[in-house]
Amino acid sequence: MGKKLLLASLVLVLVLGSLVGCTKTPGGGQAELKKVTMVTDQGGVDDKSFNQAAWTGLKEFGDANSSKVTVNYLESNTAEDYAPNLTAAVDQGAGLVWAVGYMMADQLTDAAKNNPNTQFGIIDWAPASEADALSNTAYVVFKENEGSFLVGLIAGLTTKTNNVGFVGGMSGGVIEKFEVGFHAGVKAANPNATVQIQYAEDWGAIAKGEQIATTMINNGADVVYHAAGGTGIGVAQACDKAKVHFIGVDVDQSELTPYTLTSMLKRLDTAIKTISQDWLDGKFEGKKIYSLGLAEDGVGYVYDPAKISDEVKAVVEDFAAKIKNGELVVPSTNAELPAFLESLKAE
C-alpha cells in the first residue's frame, strides 16, 4: 500500500512539473511560453496616459494568447534606466522587446544591434527612412498633430474667455507635434483666442503640472490640454479645483475629473497589440516604419454628446474629413505654424 501511494505521488509531481511554464505542442511535446517585455518611459506604468496605454495593449495581447506567451514590463524611473532595462529584457529571455518612448531611441538602437536574434519595437521614434531601419526592429510613430488639431478645434469653439492652455511634458521631440497641432486647431476655430504654452520638463511631476495649469487658469484659461504623461494628472487636478475644462491625452482620461471635455486618443495600445500578434504568428516585419494618423485610425478624440454639441462635432468632423483626404495638412513643427496661420487668414 505504501509503494502504491509513493508511486501515485511521484506521478502527480511529474504531471504538475510538466505543466509549469509550458504548453503542449501539436506533436504532444512541451514548449516554453514565449515572452514579450515592455520597457516603460519615465512616469510609471500607472501614469493613466502613455505608459499605461502601452501596457494595456500588451496585456490584452497576452491575455488573448495566454497559452503561448507571457508579457511583463520593466519600469524606467530615469533616463539612466533605459539601457539596463532593455538589456535585462533580453537577458530574461524576451523574444520581443518594446521600448515605449522616443527618449529611448539611442538605447534601443544599441540593444537591437547587439542582439540581432531578438525582435524589437519602439513607440514614437523612427529613423529618417526605412533604409536606415534595422531588420529586427519595428518603428511606430503617430501623427499626434492631427489628433491634437481636432481637440484644438473643440477647445477653440468651447472657450468662453478666448483663452486656452497647453501643458507639455518634455519640450522638443514628439511633444512639439501635440503643441503645434493643438495651437493650429484652436486658431482655425477661433482666431482671436490666446494659447498659453508651458512645459514641465518632467513626465511624472504631478505637483508641477497642477502649478502650471493653475497659473494658466489664473491668467484666463478656461480649457487646458496636456501632453505630459503623469504630470498631466496634476493638470486635471487644477482644472477640477477651478471647475474649468480639461482635455486629456493618449487615452480617455475622463476618470481624472468630471470637467474633462474630451481626450486626444493615441492608439498605441492597438499598435502594440497588433504588431505583437504578428510577431507571435511569425509575421513580424522588421525594418518597417508604421506612421499612424487620422486616415489610419491611429489618432482620434473622445466624443461625449453631453459635452460636445452637434454644431461643434460637425465642424470637427468636417476638418477631420479634409485631413484624411489630404485637403488639409496640419503643421507639426513651430517652423510650419506661422505659414499655416497666415493661410487661415486668406480663407
C-alpha positions in Angstrom: 0.0 0.0 0.0 2.9 2.4 0.8 4.5 1.7 -2.6 1.3 2.5 -4.4 0.9 5.8 -2.5 4.6 6.7 -3.3 4.1 5.9 -7.0 0.9 7.9 -7.2 2.7 10.9 -5.5 5.6 10.6 -7.9 3.3 10.6 -10.9 1.4 13.7 -9.6 4.7 15.6 -9.1 5.8 14.7 -12.7 2.5 15.8 -14.2 2.4 19.1 -12.3 6.0 19.8 -13.1 5.4 19.3 -16.8 2.6 21.9 -16.7 4.6 24.8 -15.1 5.7 27.3 -17.7 4.9 25.0 -20.6 2.2 24.4 -23.2 1.5 21.3 -25.2 2.6 21.3 -28.9 0.6 19.6 -31.6 3.1 16.7 -31.6 2.5 16.0 -27.9 5.7 17.6 -26.6 6.2 20.6 -24.4 7.2 24.1 -25.3 8.1 27.0 -23.1 5.9 30.1 -23.3 7.3 32.8 -25.4 8.0 36.2 -23.7 7.3 39.8 -24.6 8.7 42.6 -22.4 7.9 46.3 -22.4 10.3 48.9 -21.1 8.4 51.9 -19.9 9.3 55.6 -20.3 9.6 57.7 -17.1 6.4 58.4 -15.3 5.5 54.9 -14.3 3.2 52.2 -15.9 0.3 53.6 -14.0 0.6 57.2 -15.4 -3.0 56.9 -16.7 -1.7 58.0 -20.0 1.2 57.0 -22.3 2.9 54.1 -20.4 -0.5 52.8 -19.2 -1.9 52.7 -22.7 1.0 50.8 -24.0 0.8 48.2 -21.1 -3.0 47.9 -21.7 -2.3 46.9 -25.3 0.4 44.4 -24.4 -1.6 42.9 -21.6 -4.6 42.4 -23.9 -2.3 40.6 -26.3 -1.0 38.5 -23.5 -4.5 37.6 -22.2 -5.6 36.6 -25.7 -2.6 34.3 -26.1 -2.1 33.1 -22.6 -1.4 29.5 -23.7 1.5 30.7 -25.8 3.1 33.8 -24.4 3.7 35.7 -21.2 4.1 39.5 -21.0 5.7 41.8 -18.5 7.2 45.3 -18.1 10.3 46.9 -16.6 9.8 50.5 -15.3 12.2 53.3 -16.0 12.4 55.9 -13.3 15.1 57.9 -15.0 16.8 58.0 -18.4 19.7 56.0 -16.9 17.3 53.0 -16.6 16.7 52.7 -20.3 19.8 50.8 -21.4 20.0 48.4 -18.4 16.2 47.7 -18.7 16.5 46.8 -22.4 19.5 44.6 -21.6 17.6 42.9 -18.8 14.6 42.2 -21.0 16.8 40.4 -23.5 18.7 38.5 -20.7 15.4 37.4 -19.2 14.5 35.7 -22.5 12.1 38.1 -24.2 11.7 37.3 -27.9 10.1 40.7 -28.5 11.1 43.8 -26.6 9.2 47.1 -26.7 10.8 50.4 -26.0 8.0 52.9 -25.1 9.1 56.4 -25.9 11.3 58.4 -28.3 13.8 59.2 -25.5 14.9 55.5 -25.7 15.9 55.8 -29.4 19.7 55.5 -28.9 19.5 52.8 -26.3 17.0 50.8 -28.4 19.2 51.1 -31.4 22.2 49.8 -29.5 20.3 46.9 -28.0 18.9 45.9 -31.3 22.3 45.9 -33.0 23.8 43.9 -30.1 21.0 41.3 -30.1 20.2 40.5 -33.8 18.3 37.4 -32.8 15.8 39.3 -30.7 13.0 41.4 -32.2 12.3 44.9 -31.0 9.7 47.6 -31.4 9.8 51.3 -30.4 7.0 53.7 -30.0 7.3 57.4 -31.1 10.6 57.2 -32.9 11.8 56.1 -36.3 14.9 56.8 -38.5 14.7 59.2 -41.3 14.0 56.4 -43.8 13.4 52.7 -43.9 16.8 52.4 -45.5 18.3 53.3 -42.1 16.0 51.0 -40.2 17.2 47.8 -38.5 16.0 44.4 -39.8 15.0 43.2 -36.3 13.1 46.4 -35.3 9.6 47.8 -36.0 9.1 51.5 -35.6 5.7 53.1 -34.7 5.1 56.8 -35.0 1.9 58.8 -34.8 0.6 62.0 -36.4 -0.2 63.5 -33.0 -0.6 66.9 -34.6 -3.7 65.7 -36.4 -5.5 64.4 -33.3 -4.4 67.5 -31.4 -5.8 69.7 -34.1 -9.2 68.2 -33.6 -9.2 68.8 -29.8 -7.8 72.2 -30.5 -10.9 72.9 -32.6 -13.1 71.7 -29.7 -11.2 74.0 -27.3 -11.4 77.0 -29.6 -15.1 76.5 -30.0 -15.8 75.9 -26.3 -13.8 78.6 -24.6 -15.8 81.5 -23.2 -12.7 83.5 -22.3 -11.0 83.2 -25.6 -8.0 81.8 -23.6 -6.8 78.2 -23.5 -3.7 76.4 -22.3 -1.3 73.7 -23.3 1.0 71.9 -20.8 3.8 69.7 -22.3 5.9 67.1 -20.6 9.4 67.4 -22.1 10.0 70.1 -24.7 11.1 69.2 -28.2 10.7 65.8 -29.9 7.3 64.3 -30.3 5.5 66.7 -27.9 6.0 69.6 -30.3 3.5 67.9 -32.6 0.9 67.9 -29.9 1.6 71.6 -29.1 1.6 72.8 -32.7 -1.4 70.7 -33.8 -3.4 72.0 -30.8 -2.4 75.6 -31.4 -3.4 75.3 -35.1 -6.7 73.8 -34.2 -7.6 76.5 -31.7 -6.7 79.3 -34.2 -8.6 77.6 -37.0 -11.8 77.6 -34.9 -11.2 80.9 -33.0 -8.6 83.3 -34.5 -9.0 85.6 -31.5 -8.1 83.0 -28.9 -4.9 83.2 -26.8 -3.0 79.9 -26.5 -0.8 79.7 -23.3 2.0 77.2 -23.6 4.4 75.8 -21.0 6.5 72.7 -20.4 7.1 71.0 -17.1 10.3 69.3 -18.4 9.1 66.2 -16.4 6.8 63.2 -17.1 5.9 62.5 -13.5 5.7 65.8 -11.6 2.1 65.9 -10.6 2.5 69.0 -8.3 4.3 70.9 -11.1 1.6 70.0 -13.6 -1.0 71.4 -11.1 1.0 74.6 -10.5 1.5 75.3 -14.2 -2.2 74.7 -15.0 -3.3 76.8 -12.1 -1.2 79.7 -13.3 -2.7 79.4 -16.8 -6.2 79.4 -15.3 -5.4 82.4 -13.2 -4.3 84.1 -16.4 -7.7 83.4 -18.0 -7.6 79.9 -19.5 -10.8 78.0 -19.2 -9.7 75.0 -21.3 -6.3 73.2 -20.6 -4.9 70.4 -22.8 -1.8 68.4 -21.7 0.6 66.0 -23.3 2.7 65.4 -20.2 2.3 61.8 -19.1 1.9 61.5 -15.3 2.4 65.3 -14.9 -1.0 65.6 -16.6 -2.7 64.2 -13.5 -1.8 67.5 -11.8 -3.2 69.4 -14.7 -6.5 67.6 -14.3 -6.4 68.4 -10.5 -6.0 72.1 -11.3 -8.9 72.0 -13.7 -11.0 70.1 -11.2 -10.4 72.6 -8.4 -11.1 75.6 -10.7 -14.0 73.9 -12.5 -12.7 74.6 -15.9 -12.4 72.3 -18.9 -9.7 69.6 -19.0 -8.6 67.9 -22.2 -6.8 64.5 -21.7 -4.4 62.7 -23.9 -3.5 59.2 -25.2 -6.5 57.5 -23.6 -9.9 58.6 -22.4 -8.9 60.5 -19.2 -12.5 61.4 -18.1 -11.9 59.5 -14.9 -9.4 62.2 -13.8 -12.1 64.9 -13.5 -15.8 65.4 -14.3 -14.7 68.5 -16.1 -13.0 66.5 -18.9 -14.2 68.0 -22.2 -12.6 65.4 -24.4 -9.3 63.4 -24.8 -7.0 63.1 -27.7 -6.7 59.4 -28.4 -3.4 57.9 -29.5 -3.9 54.2 -30.2 -0.5 52.9 -29.2 -2.4 50.1 -27.4 -3.8 48.9 -30.7 -0.4 49.2 -32.4 1.5 47.3 -29.8 -1.2 44.6 -29.7 -1.3 44.2 -33.5 2.4 44.1 -34.0 3.0 41.7 -31.1 0.4 39.4 -32.6 2.2 39.5 -35.9 5.4 38.6 -34.1 3.7 35.6 -32.4 2.2 34.5 -35.7 5.6 34.6 -37.4 4.6 37.7 -39.5 6.8 40.3 -37.7 8.1 42.9 -40.1 11.4 44.4 -39.1 12.8 47.4 -40.9 9.3 48.8 -41.2 8.0 52.3 -40.1 4.4 52.5 -39.2 3.1 56.1 -39.5 -0.4 56.3 -38.0 -2.7 59.3 -38.3 -6.4 60.0 -38.7 -6.6 58.1 -42.0 -5.1 55.0 -40.4 -7.3 55.4 -37.3 -4.1 55.9 -35.2 -5.3 59.1 -33.5 -8.8 60.5 -32.7 -10.8 62.1 -30.0 -13.4 61.2 -27.4 -16.9 62.3 -28.3 -19.3 62.8 -25.4 -22.6 64.3 -26.7 -23.3 65.7 -23.2 -20.2 67.9 -23.5 -19.7 68.5 -27.2 -22.6 70.0 -29.2 -23.8 68.7 -32.5 -22.6 72.0 -34.1 -19.1 71.6 -32.7 -19.0 68.0 -33.7 -20.0 68.9 -37.2 -17.1 71.3 -37.5 -14.6 68.8 -36.1 -15.8 66.1 -38.5 -15.6 68.4 -41.5 -12.0 69.2 -40.7 -11.2 65.5 -40.0 -12.5 64.6 -43.4 -10.3 67.2 -45.0 -7.3 65.9 -43.2 -8.0 62.3 -44.1 -8.3 63.1 -47.8 -5.2 65.3 -47.9 -7.0 68.6 -48.5 -5.7 70.0 -45.2 -2.2 69.4 -43.9 -1.8 70.1 -40.2 1.5 71.6 -39.2 3.7 69.5 -37.0 6.5 72.0 -36.1 6.7 75.5 -34.8 8.6 76.4 -38.0 5.5 75.4 -40.1 2.9 77.1 -37.8 3.2 80.7 -39.0 2.5 79.9 -42.6 -0.5 77.8 -41.6 -1.9 80.6 -39.5 -1.4 83.0 -42.4 -3.3 80.6 -44.7 -6.2 80.7 -42.3 -6.4 84.5 -42.7 -6.6 84.1 -46.5 -9.7 81.9 -46.3 
